Each structure stands twice: as structure tokens, then as C-alpha cells.
Amino acid sequence: MKVGVLGSGDVAKALAAGFLKHGHEVMMGSRTPARLREWASGHPKASIGGFAEAAAFGEALVLAVKGKAAAEALRLAGAANLTGKLVMDATNPIEDAPPAKGVLKFFTSLDQSLMEQLQNEFTGAHFVKAFNSVGNAMFVNPQFKGGKPTMFICGNSEAAKQSASRILDEFGWEVADMGGAEAARAIEPLCMLWCIPGFLRNQWTHAFKLLL
Ligand SMILES: NC(=O)c1ccc[n+]([C@@H]2O[C@H](COP(=O)([O-])OP(=O)(O)OC[C@H]3O[C@@H](n4cnc5c(N)ncnc54)[C@H](OP(=O)(O)O)[C@@H]3O)[C@@H](O)[C@H]2O)c1
């Protein structure tokens, strides 16, 4: 599959490396592609470009930018380049403020998630929340004593969620589908929960598992 990864930070790089590892074609997108040159020199099979180029390249897309800039990054990518495509949304609506006793502050409310805002603006894209509630070091085939970790996903398109689930299976995750885009109101705050042991005790190597 051709995957456009929108972002130039650690999350974008980790996911791009995962897609390459599993034999997909990757183009990473940034406002300043030059900042990806060093990374690309170590990953010669990946290409780099602007947000719009990466979005046009991808049959499926990954959104891996700062939460406050997510809508702006997608505007730069161009709505037409998103239409009909899976957009795996790894973003979190983290406020520009320090955590309070280890608890991150969000700029959204529990009545509307960031992913719903994005879905409302870019109606032709098929957003699927994924990869937002675990550290990027564990995105790709993580090994835990407790077995396979669970990735909570949601989105309005069943077909897009099936595509995302196939990718997550390759990346070594079991998938728990929580329903439509509204479920991102619950999945995005899992990031807050995941980060608490990190901020309080410098523990950053866990993941969630749903027991049945
Ligand atoms: N860090 C983790 O382990 C982790 C885990 C799960 C989820 N997340 C979430 O994943 C996302 C990416 O995190 P990150 O730590 O890799 O990177 P980040 O520092 O949160 O974001 C960097 C990206 O945001 C883009 N950006 C910033 N301001 C922008 C603007 N005004 N307009 C357009 N784009 C803008 C940058 O674009 P340019 O390339 O153009 O500079 C860059 O690609 C975040 O939403 C984060 O909450 C992080």
C-alpha cells in the first residue's frame, strides 16, 4: 500500500518506519521537508515532500502532527487529497500548558473530540483514531510480558476501520473497535491516562489491554 504520513516528529517517523518494515511505500509530509532529510537518508525507501504531496501520494494516510495544528495541517494537505481515504489519526488535543500532577490538559471537552472536529471539517475523509494512547517506541510490534496489547480505535467508516485493523494486526496489536467517531471522546483521554505513570514515575513502557 502507498501510505502518506503527515508529520515530521517522532510519531510520524516511528509509524513511517513501521510501514516500511512491513513492505509498504511511504511518503512523509511536512511544511519543511528539509527537516526530514537526515531521517530519509537512513530510510532510503521513503520519500519526503510537503503535506499536499504526501497526502496525494497516499492511498491511506496517517495524521501525526501537533493536535492544535491538526486542522491546519489537513488544510495544507488539501481536502481533495483526503477524500475517500483512510486517515489514521494519532493526534491528541493537548493544551500548551504543563500537566497538573501528571495529568495532561486538553483543549477539547468530553462532548467533542478533536477527531470529530476534523471529521466535521473534512467530511470526505475516513478518520480512524489509532496510535494515540501509547508511546511511539511501542507502535511497531511491541513485546510485552502480558501478551498482545490492545489498540482502541473508532471511526464512522466500517471499510476504513477494516483497513486500519489489518495494519494494526501487522503492527502486532489486537484491535478493539469502539464504534463511531464520537468514541474518540473516550479514546483521546486514554493518552492522559497513559502518560500519568510517565510524568509521576518516569515509566513510559506500558500499553493497555482489554480483558474479556
Ligand atoms: N510522542 C508520542 O509518543 C505520541 C504518542 C501517541 C500520540 N502522539 C500524538 O501524535 C502527534 C504528533 O506528536 P509528535 O510528538 O511526533 O510531534 P509534535 O511535536 O506534536 O508535532 C510535530 C508536527 O506538527 C506539525 N505542526 C506543528 N505546528 C503546525 C502548524 N502550525 N501547521 C501545520 N503543522 C504543524 C509539524 O509540522 P512540520 O513538519 O511542518 O513542522 C510536525 O509535523 C501529537 O498530536 C501527539 O499528541 C504522540
The ligand as an SDF file (V2000), in Angstrom:
LIG
                    3D

 48 52  0  0  0  0  0  0  0  0999 V2000
    5.0460   11.4000   21.3150 N   0  0  0  0  0  0  0  0  0  0  0  0
    4.3830   10.2390   21.3560 C   0  0  0  0  0  0  0  0  0  0  0  0
    4.9430    9.1880   21.6680 O   0  0  0  0  0  0  0  0  0  0  0  0
    2.9240   10.2350   20.9700 C   0  0  0  0  0  0  0  0  0  0  0  0
    2.2110    9.0380   21.0700 C   0  0  0  0  0  0  0  0  0  0  0  0
    0.8940    8.9890   20.6220 C   0  0  0  0  0  0  0  0  0  0  0  0
    0.3320   10.1170   20.0380 C   0  0  0  0  0  0  0  0  0  0  0  0
    1.0280   11.2900   19.9840 N   0  0  0  0  0  0  0  0  0  0  0  0
    0.4330   12.4460   19.2870 C   0  0  0  0  0  0  0  0  0  0  0  0
    0.9550   12.4290   17.9550 O   0  0  0  0  0  0  0  0  0  0  0  0
    1.0580   13.7550   17.4390 C   0  0  0  0  0  0  0  0  0  0  0  0
    2.4820   14.0020   16.9370 C   0  0  0  0  0  0  0  0  0  0  0  0
    3.3660   14.0000   18.0420 O   0  0  0  0  0  0  0  0  0  0  0  0
    4.9420   14.2460   17.8610 P   0  0  0  0  0  0  0  0  0  0  0  0
    5.4870   14.2540   19.2400 O   0  0  0  0  0  0  0  0  0  0  0  0
    5.5050   13.3180   16.8480 O   0  0  0  0  0  0  0  0  0  0  0  0
    5.0430   15.6720   17.1650 O   0  0  0  0  0  0  0  0  0  0  0  0
    4.5730   17.1410   17.6100 P   0  0  0  0  0  0  0  0  0  0  0  0
    5.7760   17.8820   18.0560 O   0  0  0  0  0  0  0  0  0  0  0  0
    3.3780   17.0980   18.5000 O   0  0  0  0  0  0  0  0  0  0  0  0
    4.1180   17.7170   16.1940 O   0  0  0  0  0  0  0  0  0  0  0  0
    5.0390   17.9670   15.1860 C   0  0  0  0  0  0  0  0  0  0  0  0
    4.2840   18.0710   13.8890 C   0  0  0  0  0  0  0  0  0  0  0  0
    3.2420   19.0590   13.9830 O   0  0  0  0  0  0  0  0  0  0  0  0
    3.2800   19.8710   12.8300 C   0  0  0  0  0  0  0  0  0  0  0  0
    2.8610   21.2440   13.1310 N   0  0  0  0  0  0  0  0  0  0  0  0
    3.1580   21.9840   14.2330 C   0  0  0  0  0  0  0  0  0  0  0  0
    2.6100   23.2200   14.1060 N   0  0  0  0  0  0  0  0  0  0  0  0
    1.9870   23.2460   12.8980 C   0  0  0  0  0  0  0  0  0  0  0  0
    1.2250   24.2320   12.2040 C   0  0  0  0  0  0  0  0  0  0  0  0
    1.0070   25.4430   12.7190 N   0  0  0  0  0  0  0  0  0  0  0  0
    0.6910   23.9080   10.9940 N   0  0  0  0  0  0  0  0  0  0  0  0
    0.8920   22.6730   10.4650 C   0  0  0  0  0  0  0  0  0  0  0  0
    1.6010   21.6990   11.0780 N   0  0  0  0  0  0  0  0  0  0  0  0
    2.1400   21.9770   12.2780 C   0  0  0  0  0  0  0  0  0  0  0  0
    4.7450   19.8770   12.4150 C   0  0  0  0  0  0  0  0  0  0  0  0
    4.7640   20.1490   11.0670 O   0  0  0  0  0  0  0  0  0  0  0  0
    6.1280   20.4800   10.2900 P   0  0  0  0  0  0  0  0  0  0  0  0
    6.6780   19.1540    9.9220 O   0  0  0  0  0  0  0  0  0  0  0  0
    5.6550   21.2410    9.1250 O   0  0  0  0  0  0  0  0  0  0  0  0
    6.9830   21.2590   11.2460 O   0  0  0  0  0  0  0  0  0  0  0  0
    5.1960   18.4700   12.7570 C   0  0  0  0  0  0  0  0  0  0  0  0
    4.9930   17.6140   11.6660 O   0  0  0  0  0  0  0  0  0  0  0  0
    0.6120   14.6810   18.5620 C   0  0  0  0  0  0  0  0  0  0  0  0
   -0.7310   15.0390   18.3390 O   0  0  0  0  0  0  0  0  0  0  0  0
    0.7600   13.8260   19.8260 C   0  0  0  0  0  0  0  0  0  0  0  0
   -0.1330   14.2020   20.8490 O   0  0  0  0  0  0  0  0  0  0  0  0
    2.3150   11.3700   20.4490 C   0  0  0  0  0  0  0  0  0  0  0  0
  1  2  1  0
  2  3  2  0
  2  4  1  0
  4  5  1  0
  4 48  2  0
  5  6  2  0
  6  7  1  0
  7  8  2  0
  8  9  1  0
  8 48  1  0
  9 10  1  0
  9 46  1  0
 10 11  1  0
 11 12  1  0
 11 44  1  0
 12 13  1  0
 13 14  1  0
 14 15  2  0
 14 16  1  0
 14 17  1  0
 17 18  1  0
 18 19  2  0
 18 20  1  0
 18 21  1  0
 21 22  1  0
 22 23  1  0
 23 24  1  0
 23 42  1  0
 24 25  1  0
 25 26  1  0
 25 36  1  0
 26 27  1  0
 26 35  1  0
 27 28  2  0
 28 29  1  0
 29 30  1  0
 29 35  2  0
 30 31  1  0
 30 32  2  0
 32 33  1  0
 33 34  2  0
 34 35  1  0
 36 37  1  0
 36 42  1  0
 37 38  1  0
 38 39  2  0
 38 40  1  0
 38 41  1  0
 42 43  1  0
 44 45  1  0
 44 46  1  0
 46 47  1  0
M  CHG  2   8   1  16  -1
M  END
$$$$
